Amino acid sequence: MIETVRVEFNALREMAELSTDGVVFYSLAEKKITYTNLIAFNILGLNENSSQKDLESILNIVVPEDREYVKSQYSTLKKNPITLEVEVRLMNSDRANTFLCCNAYLLFGSSTLVMFIRDITKPK
């Protein structure tokens, strides 16, 4: 069983590398981000050496008015492993907002949260 999960995780990571969306893996057990593809780094304004490896630090770049909504959706997802689609705004240094759509899925026995992130600023 463990080997099967490992193979599936590796296949998902390979798919994430090919994705046109930003992809983030978050371990509920470790309470940290375990993988972020390059597109997600760019969308979130991070770099590979970033210390922002937990959800709280990422939440700090979300517009304050959207933070409670994000927290409530995350709590819902942890209780009921369903697919969620959440739209949020990120704060930028130039005071403009970046609009994101995040599709989140709980995988691997509810221990890994996978998020697909798209910048939807232009359509807004």
C-alpha positions in Angstrom: 0.0 0.0 0.0 2.8 2.5 0.9 4.5 1.8 -2.4 1.3 2.5 -4.3 0.8 5.9 -2.6 4.5 6.8 -3.4 4.0 6.0 -7.1 0.8 8.0 -7.2 2.4 10.9 -5.4 5.3 10.8 -7.9 2.9 10.7 -10.8 1.0 13.6 -9.4 4.2 15.6 -9.0 5.2 14.9 -12.6 1.7 16.1 -13.7 2.1 19.3 -11.6 5.4 20.1 -13.4 3.5 20.0 -16.7 0.5 21.9 -15.5 -0.3 25.4 -16.7 -1.8 26.1 -13.2 0.2 26.7 -10.1 0.3 23.6 -8.0 0.9 23.3 -4.2 1.0 20.2 -2.1 0.3 20.7 1.6 0.9 17.9 4.2 -1.8 18.0 6.9 0.3 15.7 9.1 3.5 17.9 8.8 1.5 21.2 8.6 3.8 22.5 5.9 3.9 22.9 2.2 5.8 20.0 0.7 5.8 20.9 -3.0 5.2 24.0 -5.1 5.7 24.1 -8.9 7.3 27.1 -10.6 4.0 28.6 -11.7 2.7 28.7 -8.2 5.9 30.4 -7.0 5.4 33.1 -9.6 1.6 33.5 -9.0 2.2 33.8 -5.2 5.2 36.0 -5.6 7.6 33.6 -3.9 11.0 32.3 -4.7 12.4 28.8 -4.2 14.3 29.9 -1.1 11.2 31.4 0.5 10.6 30.7 4.2 6.9 30.6 3.5 6.3 26.9 3.9 3.1 26.9 6.0 -0.4 28.0 5.2 -0.4 30.8 7.7 2.5 32.6 6.1 0.8 32.2 2.7 -2.4 33.5 4.2 -0.6 36.7 5.1 -0.5 37.7 1.5 -4.2 37.3 1.1 -6.3 40.5 1.3 -7.3 40.8 5.0 -11.0 40.9 4.1 -10.7 37.4 2.4 -8.7 35.7 5.2 -11.6 34.5 7.3 -13.3 33.2 4.3 -10.2 31.2 3.3 -9.9 29.8 6.8 -13.5 28.7 6.9 -13.2 27.0 3.5 -10.0 25.2 4.7 -11.8 24.0 7.9 -14.7 22.7 5.8 -12.4 20.9 3.5 -10.5 19.2 6.4 -13.9 18.0 7.9 -15.4 16.9 4.7 -12.9 15.7 2.0 -14.5 17.4 -1.0 -13.4 19.5 -3.8 -13.4 23.2 -3.2 -13.2 26.2 -5.5 -12.2 29.4 -3.8 -11.6 32.8 -5.2 -9.3 35.2 -3.2 -7.4 38.4 -3.7 -3.7 38.7 -2.9 -2.0 41.9 -1.9 0.7 43.3 -4.2 3.4 45.8 -3.4 1.9 48.2 -5.9 -1.4 48.1 -3.9 -3.3 46.4 -6.8 -4.9 43.1 -6.2 -4.2 39.8 -7.9 -7.3 37.6 -8.1 -6.8 33.9 -7.7 -9.0 30.8 -8.2 -7.9 27.9 -6.1 -9.3 24.3 -6.6 -8.4 22.2 -3.6 -8.5 18.4 -3.2 -7.7 16.2 -0.2 -5.8 13.2 -1.3 -4.0 10.1 0.0 -6.2 9.3 2.9 -6.8 12.9 3.7 -3.2 13.6 4.5 -2.3 15.7 1.5 -4.1 18.8 0.3 -3.4 19.5 -3.4 -4.2 23.0 -4.6 -4.4 24.1 -8.3 -4.0 27.9 -8.5 -4.9 30.2 -11.5 -4.4 33.9 -11.8 -7.8 35.2 -12.9 -7.0 39.0 -12.6 -7.4 39.8 -16.3 -11.0 38.4 -16.5 -11.9 40.4 -13.4 
